[in-house]
Amino acid sequence: MPLYETVLIARNDVTQQQVETIADEIGVELETDGGAVKKREYWGLRGLAYRIKKNRKGHYMLLSMDAKPAFVTEMERKLGLNEDVLRFMTVRIEAIDEAPSAILSRKSDDRERGFRGPKPAGRFESGRKRGFDDREEFRARDAFGGDEFRPGSEE
């Protein structure tokens, strides 16, 4: 049987367990049809490039499977009817890579990076923080000699 990879994006409102349930349903139907899910990865809640059905984030799931083409068309029809699934894409592949996908390997690199040290001062920032009275309008007024009214000071 041919090999396929499906990536599906579920709504932000659903939980991770509900996304796993969708993948479980696909796996059960696939096994009854004679196929098998070879690889399954939950990529987490990630931001979308643009809003889809008023959602800015979505749960991503990757399924690599050994299935008949008729099953794939039926699976895509059911995913299209499921209100929790925003988008899906199925691609036929030559071989299933057993190593973690690029998304998961990049996530682990981000976690290992850790603290990089103090943030350097910006290009136009001298490092001196100005207080309330250091604003330019107060300095101009003080130079002019207008001490009769000062905000925040009561006499």
N, C-alpha and C positions, 0 to 999 in steps of 0.2 A: 504494500500500500504506500501511497505517496506520503511525504512528510510535510507538515504545515506548522507555521507559527502564527498565533493570534495574539494581538495586543488589544486589550479592551480598557476603556476608561469609564469608570462608574462615577455617579454623582458624589458631590462633597457631603451631602446629607446622610448617606448610608454609612454604616460602620464597616470596619475591616472584616468582621465576621460575615456580614452580608455579601461582601465581594467574594470571600472564600466560598460561600454557599453557591453563588453563581458558578464559580469554577468547579465546585463539586458536582453540581447538576450536569454540567457539560461532560465531566469525566465519567459519571455514571452512565449517561446516554451513549457515550463513545464506547465504553466497555461492553454494553449490551449489543452494540453494532459490530463488535469485533475489533475495534481499534484500541489504542492506549494513549494516555497522556504520559509523555516521556520526561517532560521538564515543566516545572511550574514555579513562577517567581512573582512575589508581590513586591512591587516597586515603591509602594507607599503613596501618601497623599502629596501630590505635586501640583505646582501652579501650571495653568494652561497658557498657551501663547496668546489666546484670545478667548473671549467669553463664548461659551457654548450653552445654549438654553439657560441663560442667566447664571451660569456657574463659572467661577474664576479658578477653582481647583478641582481635582479629580483623583480618584484612586486608580492607579495603574496596575494591571495584571498581565503577565506574559504566560501563554500556554503553548508548549511545543508538543505536537501530537502526531501520531501515526493513524491516519483516518482515510476513509473512502471519500471521493469527491462529493458524492450524494449527501453524506453526513455533514460535510462542511457547508454546503448550501443550506441545509436545514438548520444547522447551528446558527448561521448568520441571519436567517429569517427570524429565529427565536430571539437572538440578541437585539435585532432591530425592533421587536415588539416589546422588549423589556424596558420599562420606564426608567429603571435605575442605571441603565447603560447609556452613556452619552455618545460614545464613538467606539468603533472596533475596526480592526484591519487584519485580514488574513492573507498570508503570503506563503506560497509553496517554496520549500527549500530543498536542497540536495542532501544535507546531513544536519543532524541536531548536535550542536556544540554542548558538551556536558559541563564546560566551565561556566562560572557565573557570567551573566551578560555584562556589557559595558556599563550599563546604568548602575548595577550593584557594585561593580568593582570601583567605579568612580566615587560612590558613596563612602566606601571604606577608606579611600584616599583622603577624603575631606575630614573624616573623623580622626585620622592619624596626624593631621597637620597641627592641630592644637594652637596654643598661644604663640604668637610671633614676636612679642615684645611690645614696648610702648609705641604709640602712634606718633610719627614725627610731626612737627609743626607744619602748618600749611604754607603755601607760597607767600601769601600776603600777611601771615599772622606772625607777630613778633614774639608771641608767647606770653605777653603781658595782658592780663585780663582787666578790662575797664570796669570800674564801679559805677554807681548811680550818678555821682557828681562829676565823673570824668567825660561825660558826653560833651560834644563840641558846643552845643548851645549854652550849656552851663558855664563852660570856660569863657565863652565870649561875653556872657552877661557879667561874670565876675571881673573880667578885665575892664568892662565898661563902668563898673562900680555900682551895679544895681543890686545891693544886698537887702533892700527893704522887703522883698517877698521871695521866699524860697519854699518850694513845695515840700511838704513833709515836716517843716519846722513850724512849731506853734509857739507863740509868745504870750 
